């Protein structure tokens, strides 16, 4: 491969311009694409999330790749993201044997083995549930739910609950209508609970798990339980209900979203009908969007899930979390992008320390490292925008919203591990409404006056 092309491809790879890599390499006639060309093309497809296409390309050079640890590593990467964990583990294992000691390979191998084991457990449980569902059909009347549980003390009460969740008790006609719209028969235990109170926030909001999730090592948390209805945002057929989460957020169409979570959409609790069919008794599962919609089993049925909810006080690690986040913002290594942007600053001395100082104030006030709609968070949104557009003045709205997460949100050591995109778009829309950010020929920038204000705030920090 031509050295000039190699250098260009390397630059595009570092800049996450993977589509340009694909277009450049596809321009080479197929009969002239040597091993390195196809390998780089497949890697670019991997980085674009086009894993099936990546595997197709890897297959074309499979014979030559058998002794190349990088070929096996990249194949494993594609297989992992296609949830073919057992096959991914084999690929990473082969890569590790060909080139032992590579930490990335060892880490992906570990994750693949863990996921494969979890997947196998899920498949065994699903098979058992299907058999049980077949045997239970026509077996007689159902037991009355919650006989051993006092529901009068189950719910919390607040204005937010009443505005966002709580509806009038559902009629039989409404229940039938909602079931028809969703395409699933709702569990009798869920219907009974909703007739007692139709949606809301329970006093106990945590559920123990046997496996770690994006929320915690040993439990998940819910914000509220969706009621039966259409009027309230957080009801089954409301504007933020089950169909919205499946159609707009990409959650698998395997059942009904019944609980939202504190992550603002990045994980949910669902009724899972895969084993029982649309009219059967569903399991309750947790689905983690941040981990490629990873499914974690919670309970055999809705009643067991409700009975298993416990108080968040049992998992109160707020002081430890605060100390950990204070250490992170004081000592964590900046992401490559944030480090690069800070390196271009001449207007503010010790810019990295200024950023750490603001983030320390945020952790001290909130108890954790996250940005929302408060004054200090808006300052950090402003700082990140100023840093990025100063180095990349041709930035469009779409480009900035896509690149935002690479600075701090998913910034590694100095990072938050996630964010809700709505906070960023709300900040951007507000700044444009205030005419502090303007758009010219598709490019976003601060007004000169507001850029001066941001620099002044940084200097005074």
N, C-alpha and C positions, 0 to 999 in steps of 0.2 A: 504494500500500500504506500502511496506517495506520502513523504514525510510532511509536506505542507498540509495535506488532508488530515493526517493523524493529529497534527497540532490543532487544526481547526475543530476536529471532533472532540478532542480533549477539552478545549475551551468551551464548546457548547455543552458538554457534559457537566462541567463545573458550574455553568450558568443555568442548569436545568432546562436547556433548550433542546429537549429530546426529540420533539417533532421535526426540528431542523436536521437533526442527525438522520432520522428516518428518511426524510425527503432527499437528502444528499446521497445516501447509500442506495436508495431505490433507483436513483438516476443512473447508477452503474448497471449495465446490462447483466441479467442474471447469470449468464454463462461466464461472465468475467468476475463474479464475486468470489473471491478466495475466502479461506477459513476466517481470517481476521475481520473481513468485511461483514460476513454473515454473523459472526459472534457479536460484533459491535451493534449491528442492526437488531439482533435479538435482545441485547441488553437495553437498547433504547425502547423497544416495545415493553420490556419489563418495567422500565421507569415510567412509562406512560400508562401502566396498569393494563396493558393489552397482553395478558399472560398466555392466552391460547395462541395468539399470533407469534409470541416469543417462542413457545414450544415448537410451533411449526418450523420456525427458522432453525432452532437448535437441532431438530430432527434431520435437517438437510446436511449437517456436519457431524452427525452423531458418531460415525465411524472414526473420523479423525479426532473427535473430542474425548474418546474413551480414556486417554492417558493425560488429559488436561484437567487439573483440579478446578480451574476457573470455569470450564464448561459445565462440570457437575454442580458447582456452586450456583451458577446462574440458572441451571435447570431446576435445582432444588428451590431456588427463590420463586420461580414461576409456579411450581407445584404447590408450594406452601400457600401462596396467595389464592390458589384455586381450591384450597382446603383439602388437597390430596396429601395429607400430612404423612401418611406411611410411606408413600413414594418419595416425598420430599426428604424424609429422614434417610432413606437409602441413598439418595443423591448426595446429601451433605456428608454422610458417612464415607462414601467413596472419595469425595473431595478431601476429606480429612485424612484418609489413608494415603492418598497420593501426595499430600502436602500437610503433614502433621504440624500442629501447633498454631494454626491460624485462628485467632480469637473469634473473628467474625463467624467462621465456619462452625466452630465449636458451639457458639451461642445459638446459631440457627438450628444446629443439630439438636441441641437441648430443647429448644422450643418446639421443634417438629415432633420429637419423641413425646413430649408432654401433651401436645395437641392430639397426636395419634392415639394415645392412651385414652384421653378424654372422649375422643370421637368414638372409639370402640365401646366404651362404657355406655355412651348415649345410644348407640345402635343396639346393644344388648337390651337396654332398658326399653327402647321403643318396641323391639320385637316382643318382649314380655307383655308390654301394655297392649299391643295389638291382639295378642292371644287372649288376654284378660277381657278386652272389650268384646271380642267375638263370643266368649263364654257367657258374659253377663247380659247379653241381649235377650230380652224377654224373661229375665230371671225374677221379676216381681217389682213391688213398690220400692221407691227410694227411701232411705232413712231421712228423718227431719234434720236439717243442718243446724249446727251451733247449739245443740242441746246442753252442752257443758260449758258454754261461754256466755258471759253477760255482755250484751251488746249495748246496753244503755250507757256504759262508760267507755265506749270504744272510740268515739269521735272527739276531736278537738273543735273548738268554735272560734271563728274570727271573721272579720269583715271580708278579708281576702277569700276565705272559703266560700262565703255566701255569694260573692260576686263571680267567682271563677268556676266553682264546682257544683254547688248545691242547687238541685232542681226539686220540684214537687215529686212526691212518690209516683213511680210509673204505673200507669194503667196496664191492664193486660193487652189492650189494643196497641199501646205504644211499644210494649215489649215485643210483640209480634212484628210490628213495623220495623223496629231497630234490628231485630234478628234477620229479617228479610233483606234489609239494606246491607248488613255486614256479611250475610251468607253463612252465619253460624248460629247454632242454638246455644243460648247463654246458660251457664250452670245454674241449677236451682239454688245453690248456696249464695251465688252472687246476686240473683234476683231477690232472695229473701233479705240480704243485707241492704240492697238498694231500696227495698220497700220500707225498711226501718229508717234509713237516711239515704237519699239518692245522690251519692257523691260527696267527697269532702276529704279532709286531712285527718288521718287517725292519730291518736296520741302516741302510739308506737309506730315508728316508721322504718325500722331496720329488720333485716332478715338474714339469719346466719347462712353462710355458704361453706361448702367443703373445699372450694377452690377460690383463688384470688380473682378479683375482677378489677376493672379500671377504678372502681370506687374505693375498695379496701381489700386487705388480704383475706378477710374472713367474713365479710358481710356485704350486702347491698343496702341502699337506702332509697326510699320512695318519697316523693313530695306529696302526692295525693292519689286517690282512687277515683277513676272516671265514673260518672253516673250514667244512667240510661236516659238518653235524650239527645237533643240537637241544639238547644238554646245556649247552654253554657259552653264556653271555650273548651273547658276540660270535661266534656261529656263524650260518650262513645262516638257520636256522630256530630260533634261540635267542630268548630273550625280548627281546633288543635287536637282533635280526637284521633281515633284509631286509623281511619282511612287516610287522614292527612299524614300521619307518621309513616304509613306504608307507601303511599303514593309520592309524597314530597321528600321524605327523609330516606327512603330506600330500604326500610325494614322489611324482612321477608314476609310474604303473604301466606302465612301459615296459621293465622288465627286472629286474635283481637288484642289490641293494646289496652290494658286496663289500668296501668299506673304510669304516671310520669315520674321523673327522677330529678334530683338537684342539678344535674349536668346540663339542663336547658336543652334537652332533646338528644343528647349524645348517648343515652342509654334509656331503656324502657323495660317494663315488665309486661309480659304477654300471656294470654291463654294460648296454649299450643295444641292444635287439633290434629297433628300429623298422625298420631298413633290411633286415635279414637274415631276419626271421621268428623264431619261437620255437625253431626247430631249427638256426638258422644260426650264423655266427661273429660275435658282437657286437662293437661298438666299445666303448671305455671313455670315459666322460664324467664330468665333475664337475658336481654340482648344488648350487646355492647357495640355501638356503632364505631367507636374509636379503635376497636380491635377487629375491624373487618366483619362486623355483625356477629361476633362470637356469641354462641348460645351457652348459657349455664343453667342447668336444671335447678329449680328451687323446691317445688312441692308437687305431690301427686295430684292435687286438686286445689280448687280455690279455697275451700274451707280450711285445708291444712296450711295454706299460705297465710290466711288471715289469723289463724290460731298461732302461727309461728312468729308473728311480728313482735318485736321487742323494742324497748326504749333505746334511743341513741345514747343515753347516759351509760349504757353498758359498754359502749365503745369510745368513750370520751378520751381522746388522745390530743385534745386541742393544745395543751401546753407543750407537749412533745412536738406536735406538728409545727407550732409557732417557732420553737427553737430551731427546728430543722430548716424551716424556710428563712429564718434570720441568717443562719449560717450559709444557706444557698445564695442569698442575694449579696452577702458580704464577700464570699469566696468562690462561688461557682464560675466556671469558665464561660465566657460569652460564646454564643453560637458563631460559626465562621462568618455569617453575613453581618451580624451585629458588630463583631470585631473589625470587619472590613470597613463598615460605615463609620465607626468611631475613629478609625485610623485616618479618615479624610478630614476630620474636624480641626479647624484652626481658630474658630471664633470663641471657643470655650476651653479653658484649661482644665485638664483632668476630667474630660467628659465621662470616662468610664466610672470614675468615683462619684460624679454627680448623679448618674443613673442609679448606681448602687444606693446612694443616699435617699433618693426619692422612693425607691422600691423598699428600702428598710422602713421608711415612714408608713408605707402601705401595709406592710406586714404587721407593724406595731399597732396600727389602727384596726385592722381586720382580723388579725390572728392567723392569716394565711396569705400566700402570694397569688393574687388574682386581680384582674382589672374588671371594673364594672362601669357604673355611670357616675361615680363620685369625682370630686375635683382632682385628686391626685391621679386617678386613673386617666382622666382626660388629659392631664399634663403628659402622662406617659404615651398616650396615643399621639399627642402632638409631637413629642420628641421623636418617636419612631418615624412618623411621617416626614418630619423635617430632615432627619438623618438620611432616609432613603431617597427622597426626591432631590436632596442636595447632590447625591452621587449619581442618581439616575433621573435626570430632569424630564425624560420623555415618558414618564409613568402615566398610564391610563388608570381609570377607576378599577377596571377588571384586573389589571396587572397588580395594582397595589393590594387589593383584597386577596389575591392569590398568594402574594409573596409575604404578607403580614405575618403568617404563622412561623416563618423561618427566622424571625428576629428573636422574639422572646417566648411567644405562646408555646411553641415546640422547640425551644432553644437549647435543649440538652441540660447541662448542669445549671445554667442560669436560665431556667425556663419554668413554665407553669404546668406543662403536661397536658394542656388543652385549653380551649376557650369557646365561647359562644359567639359565632359570627355576627349575630344580631347586635351585639354591643358595638362592634366595629362599624357596621353600616349605619347604626344610629348616630354614632359620633361623627362619621363622615358627612351624613346628611345634615346634621346640626351645624357643623362648621361651614358647609356650603350655604346653608340658609342664612348664616350670620355674615356671609361674604368674607370669611377668613380663609377659606379655601376656594379657589376659582378654577374653572376649567376653560382652557384655551386650546382649540384645535385637538380636542381629545386628551390633552395633557392636564394633569392636576398639579397645582402648586399653592403654597401659602401666598397670601398677599405680602408685599414687602413689609408693611407695618406689622402684621401679625408674626412674621418670621422674626422680626426684631424683638417682639414681646416674648416669644418662646426662648430666644437666646438670653434675654435679660433674666427670665425666670431660672434658667439653668445656671447662669453666673451667680445668682443670689442663693442658690441651693446650698 
